[in-house]
Amino acid sequence: MHSMSDNITSSMLLIASRIASKPPNETHPYGHGKVADVGALLMGLTLLGIAFYIVYETLSKYVYGYRLEYVYIPLALIVLALTSLVKEFLARYAIYLSKHSNSLLCRVDAWHHRIDALIGMATAISILIYFLTRLVLVDVIMSLIISALIIREGIKIIKESILALVDTLSPYLESIVKETAREIKEIEYVHDIRTRSYGGRYYIELKMHVRPDISVDEAHRIAHEFEEKVKKRDERIMEVITHIEPESKIKHSDNT
């Protein structure tokens, strides 16, 4: 049943990533990347659901009492060990993909694989310890530890996806903008920086102050140079929209 649920959630991730990868169009000028953020939010909630179900099932069985039955113990341990290794390999590969694509979906999928690996190894260890000591509590402790790890990652994924969905200003992107502005001497200062994330792709808007005596062509050149420098700092930055304003005596409180 758990493997079947993995297949269902992996299918959901695949569908969400396919939709999110569609190019921009007239009705979606920023693309469809938000679908990936919504998918990550749903999968983060799924992780929490799995974790709380494990806690509920573990505590219920412990309260009502149970004992482990051993049939084909050597074969069970071999299967658990092999599948755990394979699942951990898939998890590490998905994490590698998430780091290169900045995809929360890949990270969620990685944790689905890692959950399987953790459950498999914990089950194997529990079987061995219980076989030697007959302590059912070992099974309970292992399950609760795994649940805590899953809950921690689930909350982290939910938080990141919500921050992306509500267009929270990214301190990382804000620092890139301000550092780049300092490198171009014609730029007096920048402010009102806004950032958006669409499935791991970033869009930035800001206001840029330049000297009032420069020409429109020069101001355009400065803005273009600034945009190219910002994009080179991170390939995930897709667009930088700059509103040029003439420098005045009163400076904005949030400037460089």
C-alpha positions, 0 to 999 in steps of 0.5 A: 500500500505504501509503494502504491501511494508512492506511485500515485504521488510520483505521478502527481509530481510528474504531472505538476512538473510537466505543466510547470515547464510550459512556456509563457503565453498571453494568459500566463506571461510569467509561465506556469511555474507556480504549478510546481510550487502548488505541487510542492505544497500538496506533497509537503502536506502529504509528507506530514500526513504520512508521518502522522499516520505512522505515529498514530499506527505505532502508538495505537499498536503499542497501546493495544499490544502486539508482537512481531511474527517472524517468517523468512527472517533472512530473506526479509532482511535481505530485501529490506537492505537492498530496497533501502539502498536503491531508495537512498540512491534514488533520493540522492539523485533526486536531491542532485537534480533539485540543487541544479534545477532549484526544484522543490518538486524534485526535493519532495520526490527525494524525500519520498524515496528517503522515507522508504529507505529510512522505513526499510532500514528501521524495520530491519534494525527493529527486527534484529534487535527484537529478535535478540531482546524481544523488546517491542519498544524498539519498534516504537522508538524507531517509528517515532524517530523516522516520523520526526524526521519526516515532519521536519522536512515536510514543514520545511517544504510547506514553508518554502512553497508558501513563501514562493506562492505569496511572492515573499522578497528573497534576501538572496536576490535582494543582495544580488541586486544591491551588490550589482548596483554598487558595481556600476558607477552611473547608478546612484541607488536602487529601491522598491526591490520586488522578487517573484519565484515561479517554480525555481525561476526568478523575476525581479522588479526595481526602481533605479535612480540615475543622474538627471542630466543623462540621456534616455539612450544612456539610461537604457544602456545602464539598465541593460548592463545592470540586467545582464550583470544580475542574470550572470550572478544566477542563471535562474534569474529570468528577467529584471524589470527596471524603472528608471528615475532621475536622482533627487535631493531626497533619497529613499530610506532603503537604498544602496 
